[in-house]
């Protein structure tokens, strides 16, 4: 049974000195046994605080890389080596170097959903929850926002005093949902508030009652007096909220709102990674860590 495997994982983490970190998009059974659950930056921050020498990341590769960059002394293991983020891998370091040559007077703002290599040529890193604050606080007037054009467009609408340029990148899961999907969901649930992630298309965001990060969506639903919500991000969040609040109703924006890259990680993968029988250790060279962490440190300075 699931609970038996969960208990085995908990026993092994204690015996071996391993900490399990799970992104919010992981399945409920994985989140239940993780020591920390949150967005990609929250997991990296949590890893710095734990005393365990080994950290197992249940998420995608760029998240494990970020953990390694902030905790280079720890052994960092990605639970499933196949777990990747298409958005993070849309552009290489060389791609961004060439773009910077075309726009030398633009500072590069890299979404945290980028590879460690791309972060080495970024001026600052941002999360979906901190992007507006950080872009507004930057002394630079001209900003090249990479890689998500939808998140960048949303940030630009909130920071009109800056000049933005974008690349044609983004999250394929969030980007495939159109205005018609939001309209259909609102017709089906007329009393529900629509909460969407800014990685969604602008025309979807225009119909939203709240736009925010994954943690922001969950916090809004927690604090709101409303009783019904349409969730415009990965459907695992619907499951987590349904489990947490029996007195509220949560509906997916679409039944197809799944990230198969996140869902590739199973509870057995976690067990194998914890016991050393599976997973992949993340190895980054010292220069990549030193160069890449600079944009994260600036993010912390500007955004907290």
N, C-alpha and C positions, 0 to 999 in steps of 0.2 A: 504494500500500500504506500501511497505518497508519504504519509506521516512517518512510516518506518524509515524510508530513505532520508527524509528530512532530519530525523533524529540521528541517523548515522553521520550525516554531514556535520551536525552540531557537535557530536562526540569527537569527530576527527579534527575539527577546527580547534577545539580545546586541547586535544592531545598533541597536535602538531604546531600550535602557535600560528594559526592562519586566520586572517580576517577576510570575510566575504563582503564585497561591495556590490550592490545591485542598482542598476539604473531603473528609474520609475517605469520604463516600458517593459521590464521583465514581467514574466507571469507571476501570478499571486503566490504560487508555491515556492518560487525562488525568493521573492521579496520577504516572505515570512521567515526565512532562515538567514537572511543577510543581516550583518551587524549594522550596516548603514544602507539606506535607500534614498536616492535623490537624483538630481540632474548631474551632468558630466562634471561640472566644476565642483559641485558639492561633494561628489565622491573623491575627487582629487584632494580637496581640502581635508576631508575626513581621513584619508590615508596618511596625511602628514601627522595626524594626532595619535593614531593607534600605535601601540608598542610592538605589535606582531611584526616579525621580520619578513613575513610573506603575505602578500595581498592578492586575492583572487578577484578579478573584475568580471562581473556579469554584465556585459554591455557590448559595445563594438570597439574595434581596434584603436581609433583615435582617443577614446576614453582611457584605455589602458596606457597609451603613450603619455597622456597628460598626467596620469597618476605617477608614472615613472619619472617624468620631468620634474615634478614637484617633490618626489621622494626617491631620488636616485640611489639611496643607500638600501632601499627595500627590494626584495625579489617580487616582481609584479608578473602575474600570470593572467592571461586572457582565457576565460573558461572554455570558449569554443574558438579555435583558430580561424574558422570560416566567417566569424561575425565581423562584418565590415560595414562602413557607412558610404554609400555611393556618393553622397554630397561631399564628404571629406576627401574622396579620391578623384573628384572631377578635375582638379587642377594640381599639377606638380609644382615643385619649387621652381623649376626652370620656366614654367608657364608664367608664374607671378613675377619672376625677374624680368622677363620680356615685357610684360605689361607695365612694370615700373619704369622701364626705359621710355615707353610711349607717354607716360604721365609722371614725369620726374617731380612735379610740384604737388603730387597727391600722396598723402600719408595712407598706408595700407592698414585697414581695419579688418582683422581676421576673426570671423566667427569661430568660437571654440571648436565647432565641428569641422576642423581642418587637421591635416596630418602634422606630425612633429616637424617634418621637413619644411612645410609651408610656413609654420609659425616662426621659423628661423629668419624669414625675410619680411615679417610683419612688424609694423610699428606698435600695434596694440592688439590685444585679444579682447573679445567681448562675448558675453552670453546673451541669450534672448531676453533675459530679465534686466541686464545691465547695459545693453547696447545704446539705448537712448541717452541715459545718464552720461555714459562715457563719451559718446560722440559729441554731446553738448559741452562737455568739460574740456575736450581737447583744444589746445591752442591753434592747431592747424585748421585752416579754412576749407581746404580741399581734401576730400576723403574718398578713397577707393575701397568700397565695401565688398568683401569676398567671403564665401562664394555664393551665398543665398540672395538672389535678386528680390525675392518676396519679402524676406526679413529686412533687407536693405531699403526697399521701397517704403516699408512701414516706418523704419527709423527716420528716413528722410522726411516723411510727412510730419514727424514730430519735432524735427530739428531743421526748420526751413532756412535758418541763418547760415547753414553750411552748404557747400557744393558737393554733390555725390556723383560718383561714377560706379557702375556695376558690371559684373560679368554675368553671362547667361548660365548661372548655376543655381542649384537649390535642392531641396529635399524632394525626391520623386514621389514619396508617399503623400506628403502634404500638398504638393503642387498638382496632383492629378484630380483633385476635387474642385468642382466648379460651382458657380453661383446656383445652378439648378439643383445641385445636391443639398445646399443649405436651404433653399426655398422649399424643397420637398420635405426635409426634416422639420422645418417650422410649420408646415401645413399639417404634418402628422402629429405634432406636439405643440399646439398653439399656445399653451400656457408655460412652455419651457423657455428658459433663457439660453441663448446660444453663446458658448464660450469657445473661442478659437485661438490657435497658436499663430503667431505672426509669420510662420513659414508658409501659411496658406496663401492662396492667391488674393490680391487686393479686393476683388469683387466679392469674395467670401467674407473677408474681414469687414467690409462695409455693412454687412448684414448682422454682425455680431453685437451682442450686448456687452461683451468683455473680450479684450485681446490681450494675451499674455503668455508667458512661459508655461511649461508644464506645471512647475510648482506654483506659479501664479494662478493657473486654472484651478488647481486643487485647493489652494487657499481661498479663492473666491467662493467656490462651492461650499467650503467649510463654513465660512463666515456669513454667507448670504441667508436671508430669511426665506428666500424662494424655495420651492419644494421640487421643482422639475428643471432639468438642465440637459441641453444637447451638447455633447463634448466633441469639439472639433480638433482632435489630435488622436494619436494612436489609441486604439480601442482598449488596450490594457488599462488605461486610466479610467475608463468606464467601469471595468471590473473592480479596480481598487476602491473607487468611490462607492460603488454598490455594496461592497463588503463593509465599508466603514460606516455608512449612513443608512440604516434601515428605514428611516422616516423620510427619505428623499428618493426621487427617481432620476436615473441617469440614462440617457439614450445616446447611441453613437450617431455622429453626423452621417456615417455610411457604414454598412456592414462590411465594406471592403477596406476600412481604414486600419490596415495592419501593415506593420513593417516586418517583412519576413527576415530581414537581417537581424533584427532584435530577437525574433521568435526562434531563430535557429538554436539558441542556447537552451538546453534542457536541464532538468534537475540532476540527471545522471552526469551530464557534462560537469556540473559544479562538484559533484562527488569525486569524479576522476581528477579534476584539477586540484582539489584539496588534498587528495591522497598521493598526488604526484604521478598518477597513471594517465593523465591527459592534460589538456590545455596547452598553451604556448607561452613560454617566458618572453617578456618584452625586453629587448636589448637595444639600447640607444648609446651611441658613442658620446664621449664627453663634450665635444664641440656642439653637437646637435642639441644636447641638453642645455648647455651654457647659452647658446644663441637663441634657442626657442623659448627659454623661460623668461627672457627679457620682456617679451610682449605680454606675458601673463603677469609679471611683476608690475608693469605699467597699468594693466587692467585693475589690479588690486589698489594701486595708488590713486587712480582716478575714480574707481567705482566702489571701493570698499569690499 
